[in-house]
Amino acid sequence: MNPKALAEARALDAERKAGKVRGPLHGVPIVLKDNYDTIDLPTTAGSQLLEGHMPRQDAYIVKKLRDAGVVIVAKVNLSEFAGSGGSVSGAPDPAIVKAGSVPNGSSSAGGQTRNPHDLARGPAGSSGGTGAAIAAAFAQFGLGTDTGGSVRGPSSVNGIVGLKPTHGLLSRTGIVPLALSLDTGGPMARSVYDIALALGAMTGVDAADDATRKSEGKFERDYTKYLKAGSLKGARIGIARDFIGKDAGTDRVVEEAIATLKKLGAVTVDPIKFPDYLLQSKQGLYNLIVSAEFKAQIADYLKTAEPKYPKTLDEIVARANDPKTGYRGPEKAVALKYTASVALDLDDPTYLAAKNEGLAATKAAVVALFAKHRLDAIVYPTSPRPATLIKPDGLPPPTDSPTNIANETGFPDLIVPAGMTPQGLPVTISFFGQAFSEAMLLGYGYDFEQATKARVLPKHTPALASDTFTLTISRKTP
């Protein structure tokens, strides 16, 4: 929690009263995933080994949001080091960690985050704390990060709106890295409008992040102007059915969403199919790149940390396993067997081929799919299955989601609530587009959102003391 949040809010209220209004985010409360650097709050990446780490400056987009007038009320939990599903690599590689050995949405620093729609279920990773907090209305919007689906999974299973933007639209300076070839920050909120508003406040070319040079001349300062009813009329929307058929409740909601797209005037191309070779290779390509880049890039990040903190991946693993310096309590590191010897070096020819040729091939295949069907966007169920149990019987089923295709291409993906399963669990659809098509996707998402109004407030959102009151009624005796 930010102990200065109320003081900051009062100061911003005083500014407003004096006639100085910074813009539409003036005084708006937000939360940050705890891998964003903040100069006044610790940044732990969910690890007990980084508890108390105080960065020397705010992350680039955090500073932009503060300048716009937001109040950071809290840093929230994440899967440790942003590794989804209990793996630093973002995927359950047997050489690293057994699948399901670490519950989704948990970390050694923050413990277990629960899904506010069903407290026995997880919030998905790795931005699960942000997803749960925004669904429960603890803040107006929040920031997550996404390397293979870590904004979109938590947005989906918590039933909120989320955006994985084009690679390079938002700066990553000051964010604890997982794999910079794939990493991006992204906003998470309860409405498409709030996503659009937050996005415009964060865009811009950052001299310290070369990837943002791609956005020059392509980013917007105000995406809200694209939010119009009727945006879907005439849009060519491909329906990716490779990811339907995993859960009956989810499928029912998705089919109703497709019918709604048609009613709103979209031209649906149904089905469209991703190439088999792409579907079969995407996870292996992802694992290889993430494991190699994390090994090198976490060391680069830790160079700026205070001397007492680990400086390499091997030091992180060694300290986590050392009974004298290891974790308190029952929590375990997310990748105790993940050492530098497992991952390739950044000059290894296999890694370079994956990064340079593998990613280019994936992008070319997806661009060809858009061109073949003359598509404006592709729609698919963000999570083909609803939120999973924190303690399942046996290994949890695979996600079967294509979210990492957006990371491997660098393309944007907008998540919008579509309905609820019979068990009361959220279902969302994704609007997946080509590079820097955020304005168009937000328009489509807004049109669908306004027609369906499918978001549901979680039934387990806890009441604050300030939310309740006692009414005393006295009767006068005649």
C-alpha positions as CSV (number, residue, x, y, z in Angstrom):
1,M,0.0,0.0,0.0
2,N,1.1,3.6,-0.7
3,P,1.1,5.3,2.8
4,K,1.1,8.7,1.1
5,A,-1.9,8.0,-1.2
6,L,-4.4,10.1,0.8
7,A,-2.0,13.0,1.1
8,E,-1.3,12.9,-2.6
9,A,-5.0,12.8,-3.3
10,R,-5.6,15.9,-1.1
11,A,-2.8,17.7,-2.9
12,L,-4.3,16.9,-6.3
13,D,-7.7,18.1,-5.0
14,A,-6.2,21.3,-3.9
15,E,-4.7,21.8,-7.4
16,R,-8.1,21.2,-9.0
17,K,-9.7,23.7,-6.6
18,A,-7.1,26.2,-7.5
19,G,-8.0,25.8,-11.2
20,K,-5.1,23.6,-12.2
21,V,-6.4,20.4,-13.8
22,R,-3.8,18.2,-15.4
23,G,-6.3,16.3,-17.5
24,P,-8.8,13.5,-17.3
25,L,-6.5,11.4,-15.1
26,H,-6.2,14.1,-12.4
27,G,-6.8,12.4,-9.1
28,V,-7.6,8.9,-10.5
29,P,-6.5,6.0,-8.3
30,I,-4.5,3.2,-9.9
31,V,-2.6,0.1,-9.0
32,L,0.7,-1.2,-10.5
33,K,2.0,-4.7,-10.9
34,D,5.0,-4.9,-8.7
35,N,7.5,-5.2,-11.5
36,Y,7.2,-1.5,-12.3
37,D,9.9,0.7,-10.8
38,T,8.6,3.3,-8.3
39,I,10.9,5.7,-6.6
40,D,8.8,5.8,-3.4
41,L,7.6,2.2,-3.1
42,P,9.6,-1.0,-3.2
43,T,9.7,-3.1,-6.4
44,T,10.1,-6.8,-5.6
45,A,8.9,-8.6,-8.8
46,G,7.0,-10.8,-6.3
47,S,10.2,-12.2,-4.8
48,Q,11.2,-12.2,-1.2
49,L,14.8,-11.9,-2.4
50,L,14.0,-8.4,-3.6
51,E,12.0,-7.2,-0.7
52,G,12.8,-3.6,0.2
53,H,14.4,-2.9,-3.2
54,M,14.0,0.8,-3.9
55,P,14.6,1.8,-7.5
56,R,16.4,5.1,-8.2
57,Q,13.6,6.4,-10.5
58,D,10.1,5.7,-11.7
59,A,9.5,3.6,-14.8
60,Y,9.1,5.8,-17.9
61,I,5.3,5.2,-18.1
62,V,4.8,5.5,-14.4
63,K,6.3,8.9,-14.5
64,K,4.0,9.9,-17.4
65,L,1.0,8.7,-15.4
66,R,2.1,10.6,-12.3
67,D,2.6,13.8,-14.3
68,A,-1.0,13.2,-15.6
69,G,-2.2,13.3,-12.0
70,V,-2.8,9.6,-11.0
71,V,-2.6,8.4,-7.4
72,I,-0.8,5.1,-7.0
73,V,-2.7,3.4,-4.2
74,A,-0.8,0.1,-4.2
75,K,1.7,-2.2,-5.9
76,V,0.0,-5.5,-6.4
77,N,1.0,-9.2,-6.5
78,L,2.2,-11.1,-9.5
79,S,3.5,-14.5,-10.4
80,E,7.1,-14.3,-9.3
81,F,9.4,-12.5,-11.8
82,A,6.4,-12.4,-14.1
83,G,6.6,-16.1,-14.9
84,S,3.1,-17.4,-15.7
85,G,2.0,-20.7,-14.2
86,G,4.9,-21.2,-11.8
87,S,7.8,-20.9,-14.3
88,V,10.2,-18.1,-14.8
89,S,10.3,-19.0,-18.4
90,G,6.6,-18.2,-18.7
91,A,5.9,-21.8,-19.6
92,P,6.2,-25.1,-17.8
93,D,9.4,-26.5,-19.2
94,P,10.2,-29.9,-17.5
95,A,13.9,-28.9,-17.3
96,I,12.9,-25.9,-15.2
97,V,9.8,-26.7,-13.1
98,K,7.0,-29.2,-13.0
99,A,3.8,-27.8,-14.5
100,G,1.4,-26.7,-11.8
101,S,3.9,-27.0,-9.0
102,V,3.4,-23.3,-8.2
103,P,-0.2,-22.1,-8.2
104,N,-1.0,-19.4,-10.7
105,G,-1.1,-15.9,-9.2
106,S,1.2,-16.6,-6.3
107,S,4.6,-15.4,-5.3
108,S,7.0,-15.7,-2.4
109,A,6.6,-12.0,-1.5
110,G,2.8,-11.7,-2.0
111,G,1.5,-15.2,-1.4
112,Q,-1.6,-16.4,-3.2
113,T,-4.0,-14.0,-5.0
114,R,-7.5,-15.2,-5.3
115,N,-10.1,-14.7,-8.0
116,P,-12.8,-12.4,-6.7
117,H,-15.4,-14.3,-8.7
118,D,-14.6,-17.6,-7.0
119,L,-12.1,-17.6,-4.1
120,A,-11.1,-21.2,-4.8
121,R,-9.8,-20.2,-8.2
122,G,-6.7,-18.3,-9.3
123,P,-6.5,-15.0,-11.1
124,A,-4.2,-16.3,-13.8
125,G,-0.6,-15.1,-14.3
126,S,1.4,-13.2,-14.3
127,S,-0.6,-9.9,-13.8
128,G,-3.0,-11.7,-11.5
129,G,-2.9,-9.1,-8.8
130,T,-3.8,-6.3,-11.2
131,G,-6.6,-8.4,-12.7
132,A,-8.1,-9.3,-9.3
133,A,-7.7,-5.7,-8.0
134,I,-9.4,-4.0,-10.9
135,A,-12.2,-6.6,-11.1
136,A,-12.9,-5.9,-7.4
137,A,-12.9,-2.2,-8.0
138,F,-9.9,-1.4,-5.8
139,A,-8.8,1.2,-8.3
140,Q,-10.0,2.7,-11.6
141,F,-7.3,1.1,-13.7
142,G,-4.0,-0.8,-13.3
143,L,-0.9,-1.8,-15.2
144,G,0.2,-5.3,-16.0
145,T,2.9,-6.6,-18.2
146,D,2.6,-9.2,-21.0
147,T,5.3,-11.5,-22.5
148,G,3.1,-14.4,-23.6
149,G,-0.4,-13.5,-22.3
150,S,0.2,-12.0,-18.8
151,V,-2.2,-9.1,-19.3
152,R,-4.7,-11.0,-21.2
153,G,-5.1,-14.2,-19.1
154,P,-5.8,-12.2,-15.9
155,S,-8.1,-9.8,-17.7
156,S,-10.0,-12.8,-19.1
157,V,-10.5,-14.9,-15.9
158,N,-11.2,-11.8,-13.8
159,G,-13.7,-10.5,-16.3
160,I,-12.2,-7.1,-17.2
161,V,-10.9,-5.2,-20.2
162,G,-7.2,-5.5,-21.0
163,L,-4.8,-4.4,-23.8
164,K,-1.6,-6.0,-24.9
165,P,-0.3,-3.1,-27.1
166,T,1.9,-3.3,-30.2
167,H,5.5,-4.0,-29.2
168,G,7.1,-0.6,-29.0
169,L,4.0,1.5,-28.4
170,L,4.8,1.7,-24.7
171,S,8.3,2.0,-23.1
172,R,9.6,-0.8,-21.0
173,T,12.3,1.3,-19.2
174,G,12.0,0.7,-15.5
175,I,10.1,-2.6,-15.8
176,V,11.7,-5.7,-14.5
177,P,12.3,-7.7,-17.7
178,L,11.3,-11.2,-18.6
179,A,12.2,-11.1,-22.3
180,L,12.5,-7.8,-24.0
181,S,11.9,-9.2,-27.5
182,L,8.4,-10.0,-26.3
183,D,7.8,-7.8,-23.3
184,T,5.3,-4.9,-23.1
185,G,3.3,-3.1,-20.4
186,G,-0.4,-2.8,-20.8
187,P,-3.4,-1.2,-19.1
188,M,-6.2,-3.2,-17.4
189,A,-9.6,-1.6,-16.5
190,R,-13.3,-2.2,-16.2
191,S,-14.2,-0.4,-19.5
192,V,-12.8,0.1,-22.9
193,Y,-13.0,3.9,-22.3
194,D,-10.7,3.7,-19.4
195,I,-8.2,1.6,-21.4
196,A,-8.2,4.1,-24.2
197,L,-7.8,7.0,-21.7
198,A,-4.9,5.3,-19.9
199,L,-3.2,4.3,-23.1
200,G,-3.0,7.8,-24.6
201,A,-1.3,9.1,-21.4
202,M,1.5,6.6,-21.7
203,T,2.5,6.7,-25.3
204,G,5.6,8.4,-26.7
205,V,9.2,7.7,-27.9
206,D,11.6,6.9,-25.0
207,A,15.2,7.5,-25.8
208,A,16.2,4.8,-23.4
209,D,14.0,2.1,-25.1
210,D,14.9,1.7,-28.8
211,A,11.7,-0.4,-29.4
212,T,9.6,2.8,-29.0
213,R,11.2,4.3,-32.1
214,K,8.8,2.0,-34.1
215,S,5.9,4.0,-32.7
216,E,7.1,7.4,-33.9
217,G,4.3,9.0,-36.0
218,K,2.0,6.1,-35.2
219,F,1.0,6.6,-31.6
220,E,-1.9,8.7,-30.4
221,R,-2.3,10.9,-27.4
222,D,-6.1,10.5,-27.3
223,Y,-7.6,7.1,-28.2
224,T,-11.0,7.9,-26.8
225,K,-11.9,9.7,-30.0
226,Y,-12.1,6.4,-31.7
227,L,-14.7,5.0,-29.4
228,K,-17.9,5.1,-31.4
229,A,-21.0,3.0,-31.7
230,G,-21.2,1.4,-35.1
231,S,-17.4,0.8,-35.4
232,L,-17.9,-2.8,-36.2
233,K,-20.3,-2.2,-39.1
234,G,-18.5,-3.5,-42.3
235,A,-15.4,-4.7,-40.4
236,R,-14.1,-8.0,-41.6
237,I,-13.6,-10.2,-38.5
238,G,-11.9,-13.6,-38.7
239,I,-13.1,-16.2,-36.3
240,A,-10.3,-18.4,-35.0
241,R,-12.0,-21.7,-34.2
242,D,-8.7,-23.5,-33.4
243,F,-9.3,-22.4,-29.8
244,I,-12.9,-23.2,-29.3
245,G,-14.2,-26.6,-28.1
246,K,-12.4,-26.8,-24.8
247,D,-15.2,-25.9,-22.4
248,A,-18.9,-25.9,-23.1
249,G,-19.7,-22.9,-20.9
250,T,-17.0,-20.8,-22.6
251,D,-18.1,-22.0,-26.0
252,R,-21.7,-20.9,-25.5
253,V,-20.6,-17.4,-24.5
254,V,-18.3,-17.2,-27.5
255,E,-20.9,-18.3,-30.0
256,E,-23.3,-15.6,-28.6
257,A,-20.5,-13.1,-29.0
258,I,-20.0,-14.1,-32.6
259,A,-23.8,-13.6,-33.2
260,T,-23.5,-10.2,-31.6
261,L,-20.7,-9.2,-34.0
262,K,-22.9,-10.1,-36.9
263,K,-25.9,-8.1,-35.5
264,L,-23.5,-5.1,-35.2
265,G,-22.8,-5.3,-38.9
266,A,-19.4,-7.1,-38.9
267,V,-18.6,-9.4,-41.8
268,T,-17.4,-12.6,-40.1
269,V,-15.0,-14.8,-41.9
270,D,-15.7,-18.1,-40.2
271,P,-13.6,-20.0,-39.7
272,I,-10.0,-18.8,-40.3
273,K,-7.2,-21.2,-39.3
274,F,-3.7,-20.4,-38.2
275,P,-1.1,-22.6,-40.0
276,D,-0.4,-25.9,-38.2
277,Y,3.3,-25.3,-38.1
278,L,2.8,-22.0,-36.3
279,L,0.6,-23.5,-33.7
280,Q,3.1,-26.4,-33.1
281,S,6.2,-24.2,-32.9
282,K,5.0,-21.1,-31.1
283,Q,5.5,-22.5,-27.5
284,G,8.9,-23.9,-28.2
285,L,10.0,-20.7,-29.8
286,Y,8.7,-18.7,-26.9
287,N,10.4,-20.9,-24.3
288,L,13.8,-20.6,-26.0
289,I,13.7,-16.9,-26.4
290,V,12.4,-16.2,-22.9
291,S,14.8,-18.4,-21.1
292,A,17.8,-16.9,-22.9
293,E,16.8,-13.3,-22.5
294,F,15.7,-13.6,-18.9
295,K,19.1,-15.0,-17.9
296,A,20.9,-12.0,-19.4
297,Q,18.3,-9.2,-18.9
298,I,17.5,-9.9,-15.2
299,A,21.3,-9.5,-14.6
300,D,21.3,-6.2,-16.4
301,Y,18.3,-5.0,-14.3
302,L,19.9,-6.1,-11.0
303,K,23.0,-4.1,-11.7
304,T,21.0,-1.1,-10.6
305,A,19.8,-2.7,-7.4
306,E,21.4,-2.1,-4.0
307,P,24.5,-4.3,-3.2
308,K,22.7,-6.6,-0.9
309,Y,20.5,-8.0,-3.6
310,P,21.4,-10.9,-6.0
311,K,23.0,-9.9,-9.2
312,T,22.5,-12.9,-11.5
313,L,20.0,-15.6,-12.1
314,D,22.3,-18.2,-10.5
315,E,22.5,-16.0,-7.4
316,I,18.7,-15.8,-7.2
317,V,18.4,-19.6,-7.4
318,A,21.3,-20.2,-5.0
319,R,19.9,-17.8,-2.4
320,A,16.4,-19.2,-2.7
321,N,17.7,-22.7,-2.0
322,D,20.0,-21.6,0.8
323,P,18.2,-22.4,4.2
324,K,19.9,-19.3,5.7
325,T,19.0,-16.8,3.0
326,G,16.1,-18.6,1.4
327,Y,12.4,-18.0,1.6
328,R,10.4,-17.6,4.8
329,G,7.3,-19.8,5.1
330,P,6.2,-22.5,2.8
331,E,6.7,-20.6,-0.4
332,K,9.3,-21.8,-2.8
333,A,11.1,-20.1,-5.7
334,V,9.3,-20.4,-9.0
335,A,12.2,-22.0,-10.7
336,L,14.7,-23.5,-8.2
337,K,16.2,-25.8,-10.9
338,Y,16.4,-23.0,-13.5
339,T,20.1,-22.2,-13.7
340,A,22.2,-20.3,-16.2
341,S,23.3,-23.6,-17.8
342,V,19.7,-24.3,-18.9
343,A,19.3,-21.2,-21.0
344,L,21.2,-20.2,-24.1
345,D,23.5,-17.2,-24.2
346,L,22.5,-14.3,-26.3
347,D,25.3,-14.9,-28.8
348,D,24.3,-18.6,-29.3
349,P,23.4,-19.3,-33.0
350,T,20.3,-21.2,-32.0
351,Y,19.0,-18.3,-29.9
352,L,19.8,-15.8,-32.7
353,A,18.0,-17.9,-35.3
354,A,14.9,-18.1,-33.1
355,K,14.9,-14.4,-32.4
356,N,15.8,-13.2,-35.9
357,E,14.3,-15.9,-38.2
358,G,11.8,-17.6,-36.0
359,L,9.9,-14.4,-35.0
360,A,10.1,-13.1,-38.5
361,A,8.5,-16.3,-39.9
362,T,5.7,-16.2,-37.3
363,K,5.0,-12.5,-38.1
364,A,5.0,-13.2,-41.9
365,A,2.5,-16.1,-41.5
366,V,0.1,-14.0,-39.5
367,V,0.4,-11.0,-41.9
368,A,-0.3,-13.5,-44.7
369,L,-3.4,-14.7,-42.9
370,F,-4.7,-11.2,-42.6
371,A,-4.0,-10.5,-46.2
372,K,-5.5,-13.8,-47.5
373,H,-8.9,-13.1,-45.9
374,R,-8.7,-9.3,-46.0
375,L,-9.2,-9.1,-42.3
376,D,-9.4,-6.1,-40.0
377,A,-9.2,-8.2,-36.9
378,I,-9.2,-11.8,-35.6
379,V,-11.5,-12.8,-32.7
380,Y,-10.9,-15.8,-30.5
381,P,-11.8,-16.7,-26.9
382,T,-8.9,-15.2,-24.8
383,S,-9.0,-18.2,-22.4
384,P,-10.7,-21.3,-23.9
385,R,-11.3,-22.4,-20.4
386,P,-12.5,-20.3,-17.4
387,A,-10.4,-19.7,-14.2
388,T,-8.7,-22.8,-12.9
389,L,-8.7,-24.0,-9.3
390,I,-5.8,-22.9,-7.1
391,K,-5.5,-26.5,-5.9
392,P,-6.7,-28.7,-8.8
393,D,-6.9,-32.5,-8.6
394,G,-3.8,-33.4,-10.7
395,L,-2.2,-31.1,-13.2
396,P,-4.3,-28.3,-14.5
397,P,-5.3,-28.6,-18.2
398,P,-3.2,-26.7,-20.7
399,T,-4.4,-23.2,-21.6
400,D,-4.6,-23.9,-25.4
401,S,-4.6,-20.1,-25.9
402,P,-2.9,-18.5,-28.8
403,T,-2.0,-15.4,-26.8
404,N,1.8,-15.7,-27.3
405,I,1.2,-15.3,-31.1
406,A,0.6,-11.6,-30.4
407,N,3.9,-11.4,-28.6
408,E,5.9,-13.3,-31.2
409,T,4.4,-11.0,-34.0
410,G,4.5,-7.9,-31.8
411,F,0.8,-7.2,-32.7
412,P,-1.9,-5.8,-30.4
413,D,-4.6,-7.8,-28.7
414,L,-7.7,-6.2,-26.9
415,I,-9.7,-8.3,-24.4
416,V,-13.4,-7.5,-23.7
417,P,-15.8,-9.2,-21.4
418,A,-18.4,-11.3,-23.3
419,G,-20.4,-13.1,-20.6
420,M,-20.4,-15.7,-17.8
421,T,-20.3,-19.5,-17.7
422,P,-23.1,-21.3,-15.8
423,Q,-20.7,-21.6,-12.9
424,G,-20.4,-17.8,-12.7
425,L,-17.0,-17.5,-14.2
426,P,-16.1,-14.7,-16.7
427,V,-15.5,-15.3,-20.4
428,T,-13.8,-12.7,-22.7
429,I,-13.1,-12.4,-26.4
430,S,-9.9,-11.0,-28.0
431,F,-9.8,-8.6,-30.8
432,F,-6.4,-9.3,-32.4
433,G,-5.0,-6.8,-35.0
434,Q,-1.9,-5.9,-36.9
435,A,0.8,-3.5,-35.7
436,F,-0.4,-0.1,-34.4
437,S,-4.1,-0.9,-35.0
438,E,-5.0,0.0,-31.4
439,A,-7.4,2.8,-32.4
440,M,-9.4,0.4,-34.6
441,L,-9.4,-2.4,-32.1
442,L,-10.6,-0.1,-29.3
443,G,-13.4,1.1,-31.6
444,Y,-14.5,-2.5,-32.2
445,G,-14.2,-3.4,-28.5
446,Y,-16.2,-0.4,-27.5
447,D,-19.0,-1.2,-30.0
448,F,-19.2,-4.7,-28.7
449,E,-19.0,-3.7,-25.0
450,Q,-21.8,-1.1,-25.4
451,A,-24.0,-3.7,-27.1
452,T,-23.5,-6.4,-24.6
453,K,-22.5,-4.7,-21.2
454,A,-21.3,-8.2,-20.2
455,R,-19.0,-7.3,-17.3
456,V,-20.2,-8.5,-13.9
457,L,-19.0,-7.2,-10.6
458,P,-17.4,-10.1,-8.6
459,K,-19.7,-11.5,-5.9
460,H,-16.7,-11.8,-3.5
461,T,-15.6,-8.1,-3.7
462,P,-15.1,-7.4,0.0
463,A,-16.8,-4.4,1.6
464,L,-14.7,-1.7,3.2
465,A,-15.6,-0.2,6.5
466,S,-16.5,3.0,4.8
467,D,-18.9,1.2,2.5
468,T,-21.2,0.1,5.3
469,F,-23.4,2.0,7.8
470,T,-25.8,1.3,10.6
471,L,-29.3,2.7,10.4
472,T,-31.1,3.1,13.8
473,I,-34.9,3.4,13.8
474,S,-36.7,4.5,16.9
475,R,-40.4,4.3,17.5
476,K,-42.3,6.7,19.5
477,T,-45.0,5.2,21.7
478,P,-48.4,6.7,20.9
